[in-house]
Every structure is written in C-alpha cells, then in structure tokens.
C-alpha cells in the first residue's frame, strides 16, 4: 500500500523543490514488543524528528506530532544511525526519550 502513496506523490515533492513535505517511518522493536521509534524527515531542509512510541497507534503518533522537536539529518541515514546504538532485536521498553 505504501508504494501506491509514493506513486501519487506530486513531482515537486519528488524533486524536493519546496520545503514542508515530510516523510514518516517507524523503527520497530523485536516481535512481541510494543515500543517503537517514530521518525519524521523533512525532505528539503533535512530536519529529523524522533519519538519513542509506547504502542504504534494512530493516537500515539498524532500525540507525538503535536510536540515536534527539530533535529538535522535524513530519514534513511538517521534510521541507520539509530541501528548503530539500537541493533535489530533491541527492546525499546526501557529506553527514555531524553
């Protein structure tokens, strides 16, 4: 389903002509855990936002987006950097946001 949304993306968004278009993704923990990390990447300015989610629900995502804090980088690079400190299989239950 995600591919269909990418196909509908306007060309100016694909070309990163104007700021204000964000990409959203999740870095999930191992099977059987509820916690995950929500990552948001601004496609032109390269701002990055990372939030811990206790559960990956629409309500939790919306609450986190309401409290944005700006950080720099790109989404894919950021997720790769996160995995340096939190390898696949890491449980996010005891990780704090600070």
N, C-alpha and C positions, 0 to 999 in steps of 0.2 A: 504494500500500500504506500510506503514512503516514496517509492520510485515514481508513482503517479503524481504526487505533490511536487516532486522535483521537475517533472515534465511540464507542469503548469506554471512554473516559476517564470516571471517576466524576464525578458532578455537583459534589461538594465540591471536587474538583480544578479543575473549570471555574470555580467561583465563587471560587477562591483563599481558602478558609476557613481552612485549616491549612497551616503551613509543612512543608517536607520533600519537596515534589514538584518535580522538576527537568525542564527541557526541554533537549534536546541537539540541536545542529545543527553543521554544518560550513561554513566559508567556504573554498571550493576555489580553487586557482590555475588558470591557463590550461590548456587541453587540452595533453597531452603532458608535464605536470609531475606529480610525485608528492606534493609537500608540500601541506598544507592546515592550517587552524586549526580546532581543536575548541572549540566554545563551549557552556558549560553555564549555564543560568539557573534560579535558584530562584524559583518563581512567586509566593510571598508576600513573602519577605524581600528579593527582588530582588538576591540575590548573583549575581555573574558570575564565571565561571572561563574562562580562555582558555589553550589549549595548542597548541603547534606539533606537527604530526604529520609525521614524515618520509615515511610512507606511511599512507593511510587504511585501516587494517586493524583488525579486532576486537581483536587482540592489542595494538596500539599504543594504541587507545582505552582498553582496560582498564588498561594500564600508567599512562597519564596520569591516569585517575580515581583510581588508588591514591595519587597525590601531589597532592591538591587544595590550591589556594590560593584564598582568598575575595577577590572584588572586587565592587563595587556597580554596579548598572545593570539594564537589561532586555535580553533577547537581541536583539530586533529593533533597538533603539536602538544596542546595542553593535556589531552587525554593520554598521550604517550608519556608525558612528564609525570602525570598522576600515577601511571602504572609503574614508574621507577620507584615510587615510595609505597604504593599500594598495589602489589602484584595481583594478577588474577587469582581469585580464591580468598582475597582479603575480606574479612568481615568488617563492615563499617559500623557495627553496633556501638563500639566503644570509642569511635573517632569523634572528637568535638569539632565544632565549626571554627574555633579560634586558634 
